[in-house]
Amino acid sequence: MKIAITGKGGVGKTTLAAGLAKLFAQDGYQVYAVDADPDISLGTTLGVPEKLLAAQPPLIEMRDLIKERTGAGGGLYILNPQVDDVLDKYAIDLGQIKLLRMGGYKQVGSSCYCPENAFLNAVVNSLLLGKHEVVILDFGAGIEHLTRGTARGVDLMLIVTEPTRVSVDTTRVIRQMARDMEVARIKVVGNKIRSPKEKDFLYRSFSKDEILGCIDFDETLWEKAMLEDPRGLEEVIQKSVKQVFDQVISERGEVTETKG
């Protein structure tokens, strides 16, 4: 199962991605955690030491490798490059979790990143999964990744939203784009809920079937996230997203039955 996590900036996408990765791993799954956020913060949230992260640069920065695989030059490049060995060579092995750092994408006004995007898309699409394997894609903020086609082929898209009008509006835009790209299942996850009033606001903004679950604001999580050495952060994150994880497992069962 491939799960994409997206939403407006600052809503807690990476926290959810890390929590789900840890919980799936604890449940015996082999997890491929793909950091597709330009901020490249999933590894830190998963507790990977900075030295280990620094030793493995993001794929987007491996220009020689991308040029070799895509044949980029003179404006021509291979749309489906050979990438079968990339995961074994360039993922950070965390036991039940393999972290693949994809890195950032082009900025407005920069040169074309078409070969780079083709390479990254091929890496994601090459992950053919068995029964006890799952891919978790931690996307960057907003909707740009949907225009690249990276979201194609995901089984479940989780759009994280805060209980604010701006965040809800962004969620609706992402949801419509995902529908246009025929994403199989799209669910909304409410985050940083401080009161029943905020939860009610989200359930008025979306139908009951559209919302997978809501995560309460956790003061302990907020405090630990500010520390350089946030010991115990993993446990707090997992506890925070456990309810959503249980719902994702239920969705996984439905996806498996549909594919079967």
Phi, psi and omega per residue, in radians:
M1 nan 2.334 3.089
K2 -1.895 2.143 -3.098
I3 -2.014 2.159 3.081
A4 -1.827 2.360 -3.135
I5 -2.094 2.185 -3.070
T6 -2.551 -3.105 -3.127
G7 2.575 3.115 3.103
K8 -1.100 2.667 3.134
G9 -1.031 2.384 3.045
G10 1.465 0.137 -3.089
V11 -1.505 -0.196 3.102
G12 1.875 0.479 -3.136
K13 -1.050 -0.831 -3.060
T14 -1.181 -0.648 3.085
T15 -1.055 -0.772 3.110
L16 -1.133 -0.760 -3.133
A17 -1.063 -0.788 -3.138
A18 -1.139 -0.744 3.136
G19 -1.092 -0.769 3.113
L20 -1.123 -0.715 3.126
A21 -1.037 -0.798 -3.129
K22 -1.141 -0.735 -3.096
L23 -1.224 -0.679 3.062
F24 -1.104 -0.734 3.129
A25 -1.087 -0.757 3.108
Q26 -1.095 -0.480 -3.119
D27 -1.513 0.111 3.052
G28 1.663 0.080 3.129
Y29 -1.447 2.615 2.893
Q30 -1.514 2.117 -3.039
V31 -1.905 2.300 3.002
Y32 -1.883 1.822 -3.116
A33 -1.650 2.001 -3.061
V34 -1.877 2.007 -3.141
D35 -1.551 1.695 -3.125
A36 -1.829 0.400 3.130
D37 -1.734 2.259 3.113
P38 -0.958 -0.457 3.138
D39 -1.318 -0.271 3.085
I40 0.830 1.055 -3.077
S41 -1.955 -0.062 -3.097
L42 -1.111 -0.719 3.136
G43 -1.050 -0.753 3.114
T44 -1.093 -0.755 -3.136
T45 -1.170 -0.527 3.080
L46 -1.345 -0.123 3.106
G47 1.562 0.319 3.124
V48 -1.305 2.265 3.133
P49 -1.023 2.531 -3.094
E50 -1.027 -0.646 3.137
K51 -1.084 -0.694 3.137
L52 -1.197 -0.677 3.089
L53 -1.149 -0.712 -3.119
A54 -1.167 -0.503 -3.108
A55 -1.336 -0.264 -3.132
Q56 -2.113 1.642 -3.103
P57 -1.160 2.718 3.090
P58 -1.078 2.613 -3.124
L59 -1.025 -0.613 -3.085
I60 -1.090 -0.383 -3.132
E61 -1.565 -0.102 -3.115
M62 -1.526 1.252 -3.008
R63 -1.121 -0.666 3.138
D64 -1.138 -0.720 3.129
L65 -1.141 -0.763 3.139
I66 -1.106 -0.748 3.127
K67 -1.117 -0.704 3.141
E68 -1.094 -0.766 -3.040
R69 -1.408 -0.580 -3.093
T70 -1.658 -0.235 -3.103
G71 1.150 0.456 -3.061
A72 -1.060 2.345 3.134
G73 2.861 2.368 3.121
G74 1.142 0.380 3.112
G75 1.491 -0.036 3.122
L76 -1.905 2.557 3.102
Y77 -2.766 2.796 -3.136
I78 -1.427 2.241 -3.100
L79 -1.313 -0.515 -3.106
N80 -2.192 1.264 -3.093
P81 -1.185 2.768 3.094
Q82 -1.327 2.087 -3.065
V83 -2.377 0.255 -3.033
D84 -1.012 -0.487 -3.069
D85 -1.629 -0.073 -3.030
V86 -1.112 -0.755 -3.087
L87 -1.051 -0.825 -3.116
D88 -1.143 -0.615 -3.048
K89 -1.470 -0.575 -2.925
Y90 -2.120 -0.004 3.078
A91 -1.473 2.580 3.052
I92 -1.519 2.087 -3.038
D93 -1.496 2.013 3.115
L94 -2.011 0.549 -3.118
G95 1.454 -1.909 -3.141
Q96 -1.296 -0.155 3.127
I97 -2.108 2.280 2.993
K98 -1.969 2.118 -3.091
L99 -1.720 2.139 3.103
L100 -1.969 2.034 -3.105
R101 -1.605 1.895 -3.134
M102 -1.501 -0.670 3.073
G103 1.569 -3.014 -3.034
G104 -1.420 3.050 -3.127
Y105 -2.164 3.111 -3.033
K106 -1.061 2.607 3.038
Q107 -1.621 2.834 3.130
V108 -1.010 2.286 3.104
G109 1.533 -0.043 -3.142
S110 -1.483 3.016 -3.122
S111 -1.198 2.835 -3.068
C112 -1.089 2.348 3.117
Y113 -1.861 0.436 -3.071
C114 -0.997 -0.823 3.109
P115 -1.087 -0.701 3.135
E116 -1.094 -0.783 3.141
N117 -1.135 -0.690 3.098
A118 -1.074 -0.696 3.139
F119 -1.146 -0.849 -3.115
L120 -1.130 -0.719 3.111
N121 -1.088 -0.695 3.134
A122 -1.126 -0.647 3.119
V123 -1.091 -0.826 -3.134
V124 -1.117 -0.768 -3.088
N125 -1.229 -0.311 -3.118
S126 -1.375 -0.189 -3.107
L127 -1.388 1.554 3.092
L128 -1.569 2.184 -2.881
L129 -1.899 2.528 3.006
G130 -1.558 -3.040 -3.032
K131 -1.097 -0.649 -3.092
H132 -1.947 0.766 3.067
E133 -2.273 2.552 -3.131
V134 -2.562 2.481 3.058
V135 -1.887 2.300 3.053
I136 -2.087 2.001 -3.120
L137 -1.753 2.034 3.100
D138 -1.668 1.702 -3.080
F139 -1.396 2.833 3.043
G140 -1.285 3.071 -3.102
A141 -1.215 2.621 3.008
G142 1.512 -2.588 -2.968
I143 -2.181 0.059 -3.039
E144 -1.056 -0.634 -3.109
H145 -1.106 -0.495 3.135
L146 -1.211 -0.551 3.120
T147 -1.283 -0.362 3.122
R148 -1.425 -0.326 -3.107
G149 1.566 0.073 -3.140
T150 -1.105 -0.465 -3.077
A151 -1.397 -0.188 3.129
R152 -1.111 2.424 3.078
G153 1.596 -0.090 3.096
V154 -1.335 2.572 -3.128
D155 -1.524 -0.531 -3.089
L156 -2.543 2.204 3.054
M157 -1.913 2.185 3.075
L158 -1.825 2.083 3.111
I159 -1.813 2.001 -3.079
V160 -1.533 2.345 -3.137
T161 -2.415 2.559 2.966
E162 -1.571 2.850 3.130
P163 -1.409 1.056 3.073
T164 -2.288 2.718 -3.120
R165 -1.091 -0.749 -3.121
V166 -1.088 -0.793 -3.127
S167 -1.131 -0.710 3.112
V168 -1.122 -0.718 3.129
D169 -1.110 -0.726 3.097
T170 -1.098 -0.709 3.118
T171 -1.045 -0.715 3.139
R172 -1.138 -0.669 3.110
V173 -1.140 -0.811 3.126
I174 -1.087 -0.735 -3.134
R175 -1.051 -0.756 -3.126
Q176 -1.159 -0.720 3.119
M177 -1.119 -0.701 3.115
A178 -1.122 -0.682 3.084
R179 -1.102 -0.732 3.137
D180 -1.084 -0.518 3.131
M181 -1.597 0.130 3.048
E182 1.081 0.674 2.980
V183 -1.110 2.316 -2.973
A184 -1.049 -0.907 -3.109
R185 -2.332 2.358 -3.133
I186 -2.259 2.156 3.140
K187 -2.285 2.626 3.110
V188 -1.773 2.381 3.051
V189 -2.070 2.059 3.065
G190 -1.383 2.436 -3.107
N191 -2.353 2.728 3.109
K192 1.077 0.748 -3.124
I193 -1.422 2.128 -3.079
R194 -1.828 -0.234 -3.064
S195 -2.756 2.791 3.054
P196 -1.010 -0.566 3.136
K197 -1.084 -0.732 3.133
E198 -1.185 -0.692 3.106
K199 -1.117 -0.744 3.113
D200 -1.074 -0.661 3.111
F201 -1.015 -0.776 -3.140
L202 -1.175 -0.699 -3.137
Y203 -1.252 -0.346 2.999
R204 -1.409 -0.469 -3.087
S205 -1.424 -0.466 -3.138
F206 -2.318 2.749 3.095
S207 -1.284 2.812 -3.129
K208 -1.046 -0.630 -3.141
D209 -1.233 -0.424 -3.106
E210 -1.397 -0.464 -3.081
I211 -1.616 2.107 3.118
L212 -1.350 -0.622 -3.130
G213 3.018 3.060 -3.142
C214 -2.276 2.508 -3.132
I215 -1.982 2.154 -3.140
D216 -1.227 2.610 3.022
F217 -1.106 2.328 -3.095
D218 -2.091 1.928 -3.117
E219 -1.083 -0.641 3.127
T220 -1.118 -0.758 3.110
L221 -1.066 -0.747 3.138
W222 -1.074 -0.775 -3.110
E223 -1.184 -0.769 -3.101
K224 -1.180 -0.548 -3.122
A225 -1.165 -0.312 -3.141
M226 -1.544 -0.151 -3.074
L227 -1.540 2.578 3.081
E228 -1.162 -0.615 3.127
D229 -2.162 1.326 -3.023
P230 -1.348 1.251 -3.132
R231 -1.082 2.422 -3.122
G232 1.495 -0.015 -3.112
L233 -1.099 -0.700 -3.109
E234 -1.020 -0.797 -3.113
E235 -1.102 -0.686 3.140
V236 -1.158 -0.744 3.137
I237 -1.085 -0.805 -3.108
Q238 -1.087 -0.745 3.115
K239 -1.096 -0.652 -3.083
S240 -1.167 -0.667 -3.025
V241 -1.791 0.124 -3.062
K242 -1.024 -0.726 -3.126
Q243 -1.092 -0.734 3.112
V244 -1.146 -0.700 3.104
F245 -1.002 -0.770 3.138
D246 -1.059 -0.671 3.112
Q247 -1.231 -0.628 3.096
V248 -1.126 -0.690 3.089
I249 -1.045 -0.705 3.099
S250 -1.116 -0.747 3.097
E251 -1.105 -0.644 3.133
R252 -1.066 -0.700 3.105
G253 -1.065 -0.701 3.126
E254 -1.186 -0.662 3.110
V255 -1.118 -0.750 -3.128
T256 -1.093 -0.744 3.129
E257 -1.126 -0.675 -3.141
T258 -1.147 -0.755 -3.126
K259 -1.206 -0.571 -3.124
G260 -1.186 nan nan
